[in-house]
Amino acid sequence: MVDTTRITGAAKELGGKIQGAVGDLTGSNKNSVEGRAREVQGTAENLYGQAKDAVRDAADRVSDAAHDVGGRVRDAVDDFADSDGRAIKDRARQAQAAAGDTYERAERSVRNAGRDAYDYAEDAYENGGDYLRQGGREVTHQVAEHPIAALLVAGLLGYGIGLLIHGRD
């Protein structure tokens, strides 16, 4: 199952690309910067959703494998216990209980690791959004404070990118 964060992230990324392109075409520096910021935010959301999906899938695979092993052990113990009497059945039950405990501990560990990874990714996403907004505000402030310098920097960047793309023939 795809995490909804991936879908909204991809949508924001696409919207940001479009807004940035429209800003570039119309000469609107504000739309261009906001579009690029929105694109980065969408990319971050998409990556965050991918991380959540990966952790969830890994936890499910480990849980399924542990459950499968536990079932096989139980079946083997039952088969063995049916053939050789009461003492063997008692030991088999003890082994079965130990296998069940091990399975439960492993499942808890995987779930906790998944939860920790989820929390870490969520914190990274939130901090990334804060830094992005702060950077956007700072760029907007600097452009408003020094419009001529911002125009000069944008022109130099455009010239430099043009040289990189087309070469110096």
C-alpha positions in Angstrom: 0.0 0.0 0.0 1.4 3.4 -1.0 1.6 6.0 1.7 -0.5 9.1 1.0 2.5 11.3 1.9 4.1 10.0 -1.3 1.1 11.0 -3.4 0.8 14.5 -1.9 4.5 14.9 -2.2 4.5 14.1 -5.8 1.6 16.4 -6.4 3.4 19.3 -4.6 6.6 18.6 -6.5 4.7 18.8 -9.9 2.9 21.9 -8.8 6.1 23.5 -7.7 7.8 22.7 -11.1 4.8 24.2 -12.9 4.7 27.3 -10.7 8.5 27.8 -11.0 8.4 27.4 -14.8 5.5 29.9 -15.0 7.4 32.3 -12.8 10.5 31.9 -15.1 8.4 32.5 -18.2 6.6 35.5 -16.8 9.6 37.0 -15.1 8.0 36.7 -11.7 10.8 36.1 -9.3 8.4 35.5 -6.4 6.5 32.8 -8.3 9.8 31.2 -9.4 11.2 31.0 -5.9 7.9 29.9 -4.4 7.6 27.2 -7.1 11.1 25.9 -6.4 10.5 25.9 -2.7 7.2 24.0 -3.2 9.0 21.5 -5.5 11.7 20.8 -2.8 9.0 20.4 -0.2 7.1 17.9 -2.4 10.3 16.0 -3.1 10.9 15.8 0.7 7.4 14.6 1.3 7.7 12.0 -1.4 11.0 10.7 0.1 9.5 10.7 3.6 6.5 8.6 2.3 9.0 6.2 0.6 10.9 5.7 3.9 7.6 5.0 5.7 6.7 2.4 3.1 10.1 0.7 3.2 10.0 0.5 7.0 6.4 -0.9 7.0 7.3 -3.4 4.3 10.4 -4.6 6.1 8.5 -5.0 9.4 5.8 -7.0 7.7 8.3 -9.3 5.9 10.2 -10.0 9.2 6.9 -10.6 11.0 5.7 -13.0 8.3 9.0 -14.9 8.3 9.1 -15.2 12.1 5.5 -16.4 12.1 6.3 -18.9 9.4 9.2 -20.3 11.3 7.2 -20.5 14.5 4.5 -22.5 12.6 7.1 -24.9 11.3 8.6 -25.4 14.7 5.2 -26.0 16.2 4.4 -28.6 13.5 7.7 -30.3 13.9 7.3 -30.5 17.7 3.8 -31.8 17.4 4.9 -34.5 14.9 7.8 -35.5 17.2 5.7 -35.4 20.4 3.1 -37.7 18.9 5.6 -40.5 18.2 7.5 -40.9 21.5 5.5 -40.4 24.7 4.8 -38.0 27.5 8.4 -36.8 28.4 9.0 -35.9 24.8 5.7 -34.0 24.7 6.7 -32.0 27.8 10.0 -31.0 26.3 8.3 -30.3 23.0 5.9 -27.9 24.7 8.8 -26.2 26.5 10.6 -25.7 23.1 7.4 -24.5 21.6 6.8 -22.0 24.3 10.5 -20.8 24.0 10.0 -20.5 20.2 6.8 -18.5 20.8 8.6 -16.2 23.2 11.4 -15.6 20.8 9.0 -14.9 18.0 7.1 -12.3 20.2 10.4 -10.6 21.2 11.6 -10.5 17.6 8.3 -9.0 16.5 8.3 -6.4 19.2 11.9 -5.5 18.3 11.0 -5.1 14.6 7.9 -3.0 15.4 10.0 -0.8 17.8 12.7 -0.3 15.2 10.0 0.6 12.6 8.4 3.0 15.0 11.8 4.6 15.8 12.7 4.9 12.1 9.2 6.4 11.4 9.7 9.0 14.2 13.2 9.8 12.9 11.9 10.3 9.4 9.0 12.4 10.7 11.4 14.7 12.6 13.7 15.0 9.6 10.7 15.9 7.4 9.4 18.5 9.9 12.8 20.1 10.4 13.4 20.1 6.6 10.1 22.0 6.1 11.0 24.5 8.8 14.4 25.1 7.2 12.9 25.4 3.8 10.3 28.0 5.0 13.0 29.9 6.9 15.3 29.9 3.8 12.4 31.1 1.6 11.6 33.9 4.0 15.3 34.9 4.1 15.5 34.9 0.3 12.3 37.0 0.0 13.7 39.4 2.6 17.0 39.8 0.8 15.3 40.3 -2.5 13.0 42.9 -1.0 16.0 44.7 0.7 18.3 44.6 -2.3 16.3 44.3 -5.5 19.1 45.5 -7.8 21.6 43.1 -6.3 19.1 40.3 -6.6 18.4 41.1 -10.2 22.2 41.2 -10.9 22.7 37.8 -9.2 19.8 36.3 -11.1 21.2 37.6 -14.3 24.7 36.3 -13.6 23.2 32.9 -12.7 21.2 32.8 -15.9 24.2 33.8 -17.9 26.3 31.1 -16.2 23.7 28.4 -16.8 23.4 29.5 -20.4 27.2 29.1 -20.8 27.0 25.6 -19.2 24.2 24.5 -21.4 25.3 25.9 -24.7 29.0 26.0 -24.2 31.4 28.6 -25.3 31.5 28.0 -29.1 
